[in-house]
Amino acid sequence: MVYYYNPSYWKNDSQYDRILSKYHVNSVPLLVKMVDEEYRDAYQFDPDATKENFHETILAYYYSIVDFLSTDDHFICG
């Protein structure tokens, strides 16, 4: 399952800064890998990465998820 979090939506919330501070959130990952509703991994966006490096790293992360989902214990729907 893929979850999407739009930090721009929440930035307008009056509690946004307080929540980030309370939970020591320094950045919001671009992608989060969840397995059986548990956090397993996250992909952080690197604003200093070149376009080529970004494409390589995001594809590698994506394929690691696809490889995991295609094992005997998991399957892909859709």
PAZABA-729078 format. One line per 10 residues: for each residue x, y, z of N, C-alpha, C, O. Coordinates in nm, 2 decimals. Each point is the difference from the previous one (the first is absolute). Layout:
X:Y:Z:X:Y:Z:X:Y:Z:X:Y:Z  ... .
This chain:
0.08:-0.12:0.00:-0.08:0.12:0.00:0.09:0.12:0.00:0.10:0.01:0.07  -0.14:0.09:-0.14:0.07:0.13:-0.01:-0.08:0.11:0.07:-0.12:0.02:-0.03  0.19:0.04:0.12:-0.07:0.11:0.07:0.06:0.13:-0.05:0.12:0.01:-0.03  -0.20:0.10:0.02:0.04:0.13:-0.05:-0.02:0.10:0.11:-0.11:0.01:0.05  0.21:0.07:-0.02:-0.01:0.10:0.10:0.04:0.13:-0.07:0.11:0.01:-0.05  -0.20:0.09:0.05:0.02:0.13:-0.06:0.03:0.10:0.11:-0.09:0.05:0.06  0.22:-0.02:-0.03:0.03:0.09:0.10:-0.05:0.14:-0.03:-0.02:0.08:0.10  0.01:-0.04:-0.22:-0.05:0.13:-0.04:-0.14:0.02:0.06:-0.04:0.11:0.04  -0.04:-0.21:-0.04:-0.14:0.01:0.05:0.00:0.03:0.15:-0.07:0.08:0.05  0.16:-0.15:0.02:0.01:0.01:0.15:0.07:0.13:0.04:-0.02:0.04:0.12 .
0.10:0.02:-0.20:0.08:0.12:0.04:-0.09:0.11:0.04:0.04:0.08:0.08  -0.16:-0.08:-0.13:-0.10:0.11:0.03:-0.07:-0.03:0.14:-0.07:0.09:0.05  0.09:-0.21:0.00:-0.06:-0.03:0.13:0.08:0.07:0.12:0.12:0.01:-0.01  -0.19:0.04:0.10:0.06:0.08:0.11:0.09:-0.09:0.09:0.09:0.05:0.07  -0.11:-0.18:-0.07:0.08:-0.09:0.08:0.12:-0.06:-0.07:0.08:-0.08:0.06  -0.06:0.11:-0.19:0.10:-0.06:-0.08:0.14:0.01:0.06:0.07:-0.10:0.02  -0.03:0.22:0.02:0.14:0.02:0.06:0.01:-0.06:0.13:0.11:-0.06:0.03  -0.21:0.06:0.05:0.00:-0.06:0.13:0.02:-0.15:-0.01:0.08:-0.06:0.08  -0.15:-0.01:-0.17:0.01:-0.14:-0.02:0.14:-0.04:-0.05:0.06:-0.10:0.05  -0.01:0.18:-0.15:0.14:-0.03:-0.05:0.10:0.01:0.12:0.09:-0.09:0.01 .
-0.10:0.19:0.07:0.09:0.02:0.11:-0.02:-0.11:0.10:0.10:-0.06:0.05  -0.22:0.03:-0.01:-0.03:-0.10:0.10:0.06:-0.14:-0.03:0.05:-0.07:0.09  -0.06:0.03:-0.22:0.04:-0.13:-0.04:0.14:0.00:-0.07:0.04:-0.10:-0.06  0.03:0.22:0.07:0.13:0.01:-0.06:0.01:-0.04:-0.14:0.09:-0.07:-0.05  -0.19:0.12:-0.03:0.00:-0.03:-0.14:0.08:0.10:-0.08:-0.02:0.12:0.01  0.13:-0.17:-0.07:0.09:0.09:-0.08:-0.03:0.00:-0.14:0.03:0.10:-0.07  -0.10:-0.20:0.02:-0.04:-0.01:-0.14:-0.11:-0.10:-0.02:-0.02:-0.09:0.08  -0.05:0.10:-0.19:-0.11:-0.09:-0.03:0.05:-0.08:-0.12:0.04:0.06:-0.10  -0.04:-0.19:0.11:0.05:-0.09:-0.11:-0.09:0.02:-0.12:-0.12:0.02:0.01  0.18:-0.05:-0.13:-0.08:0.01:-0.12:-0.09:-0.13:-0.02:-0.11:0.01:-0.04 .
0.17:-0.12:0.08:-0.07:-0.13:0.00:0.02:-0.08:0.13:0.11:0.01:0.06  -0.21:-0.08:-0.02:0.01:-0.08:0.12:-0.04:-0.14:-0.03:-0.10:-0.02:-0.06  0.18:-0.08:0.10:-0.03:-0.14:-0.03:-0.06:-0.06:0.13:0.06:0.00:0.11  -0.19:-0.05:-0.12:-0.07:-0.06:0.11:-0.02:-0.14:-0.04:-0.04:-0.03:-0.11  0.06:-0.06:0.21:-0.03:-0.14:-0.02:-0.09:-0.05:0.12:0.04:0.02:0.11  -0.16:-0.07:-0.14:-0.09:-0.05:0.10:-0.03:0.12:0.10:0.00:-0.02:0.12  -0.01:0.14:-0.18:-0.03:0.12:0.08:0.11:0.04:0.09:-0.03:0.08:0.10  0.15:-0.13:-0.12:0.11:0.05:0.08:0.11:0.07:-0.09:0.02:-0.04:-0.11  0.04:0.14:0.17:0.10:0.07:-0.08:0.12:-0.08:-0.02:0.05:-0.07:0.09  0.00:0.06:-0.21:0.12:-0.08:-0.03:0.12:0.09:-0.06:0.11:-0.03:0.03 .
-0.15:0.13:-0.10:0.11:0.08:-0.07:-0.06:0.13:-0.05:-0.12:0.01:-0.01  0.21:0.08:-0.02:-0.05:0.13:-0.06:0.11:0.05:-0.10:0.12:-0.03:0.01  -0.17:0.10:-0.11:0.09:0.06:-0.10:-0.01:0.15:0.02:-0.10:0.06:-0.01  0.22:0.00:0.04:0.01:0.14:0.02:0.04:0.07:-0.12:0.09:-0.05:-0.07  -0.15:0.16:0.03:0.03:0.08:-0.11:0.13:0.08:0.03:0.01:0.06:0.11  0.09:-0.06:-0.20:0.12:0.07:0.02:0.00:0.12:-0.09:0.01:-0.01:-0.12  -0.04:0.13:0.17:-0.01:0.12:-0.09:0.13:0.04:-0.07:0.00:0.07:-0.10  0.11:-0.13:0.15:0.13:0.03:-0.07:0.04:-0.10:-0.10:0.10:0.01:-0.07  -0.18:-0.12:0.05:0.02:-0.10:-0.10:-0.02:0.05:-0.14:-0.08:0.09:-0.03  0.16:-0.14:-0.06:-0.01:0.03:-0.14:-0.13:-0.07:-0.05:-0.05:-0.09:0.06 .
0.00:0.14:-0.17:-0.12:-0.07:-0.06:0.03:-0.15:-0.03:-0.09:-0.08:0.03  0.21:0.06:-0.08:0.03:-0.14:-0.03:0.01:-0.09:0.12:-0.05:-0.11:0.00  0.12:0.16:0.11:0.01:-0.07:0.12:-0.14:-0.02:0.06:-0.02:-0.11:0.06  -0.07:0.21:-0.06:-0.13:-0.02:0.05:-0.07:-0.11:-0.07:-0.06:-0.09:0.07  0.06:0.08:-0.20:-0.06:-0.10:-0.07:0.05:-0.14:0.03:-0.07:-0.09:0.02  0.20:0.08:0.00:0.06:-0.13:0.03:-0.04:-0.05:0.14:-0.04:-0.11:0.02  0.04:0.20:0.08:-0.03:-0.04:0.13:-0.15:-0.02:0.02:-0.03:-0.10:0.07  -0.05:0.17:-0.13:-0.15:-0.02:0.02:-0.04:-0.13:-0.07:-0.08:-0.07:0.05  0.14:0.04:-0.17:-0.03:-0.13:-0.07:0.05:-0.11:0.08:-0.06:-0.11:0.01  0.18:0.12:0.05:0.05:-0.11:0.08:-0.09:-0.03:0.12:-0.02:-0.11:0.04 .
-0.03:0.22:0.03:-0.09:-0.02:0.11:-0.13:-0.06:-0.05:-0.05:-0.09:0.07  0.00:0.13:-0.18:-0.12:-0.05:-0.05:0.01:-0.15:-0.03:-0.08:-0.08:0.04  0.19:0.04:-0.11:0.03:-0.14:-0.03:0.02:-0.08:0.12:-0.03:-0.12:0.00  0.08:0.17:0.11:0.02:-0.08:0.12:-0.14:-0.03:0.06:-0.01:-0.11:0.06  -0.08:0.20:-0.07:-0.14:-0.03:0.04:-0.07:-0.10:-0.09:-0.06:-0.09:0.05  0.08:0.10:-0.18:-0.06:-0.09:-0.09:0.06:-0.14:0.02:-0.08:-0.10:0.00  0.21:0.09:0.02:0.06:-0.13:0.02:-0.05:-0.06:0.13:-0.03:-0.12:0.00  0.01:0.20:0.10:-0.05:-0.05:0.13:-0.15:-0.05:-0.02:-0.03:-0.11:0.05  -0.05:0.19:-0.12:-0.14:-0.04:-0.02:-0.02:-0.12:-0.09:-0.10:-0.07:0.01  0.20:0.04:-0.09:-0.02:-0.11:-0.09:0.06:-0.14:0.06:0.00:-0.10:-0.07 .
0.04:0.10:0.19:0.04:-0.12:0.07:-0.12:-0.09:0.03:-0.12:0.05:-0.02  0.14:-0.17:0.06:-0.11:-0.09:0.02:-0.09:0.04:0.12:-0.12:-0.03:0.00  0.17:0.11:0.09:-0.08:0.04:0.12:-0.09:0.12:-0.04:-0.09:0.03:0.08  0.11:0.03:-0.19:-0.07:0.13:-0.03:-0.05:-0.01:-0.15:0.05:-0.08:-0.08  -0.14:0.16:0.05:-0.05:0.01:-0.14:-0.04:0.14:-0.03:-0.03:0.08:0.09  0.03:-0.05:-0.22:-0.04:0.14:-0.04:-0.14:-0.01:-0.06:-0.03:-0.08:-0.08  -0.06:0.17:0.13:-0.13:0.01:-0.05:-0.01:0.13:-0.09:0.07:0.10:0.02  -0.15:-0.11:-0.13:-0.02:0.12:-0.07:0.07:0.00:-0.13:-0.02:0.10:-0.08 .
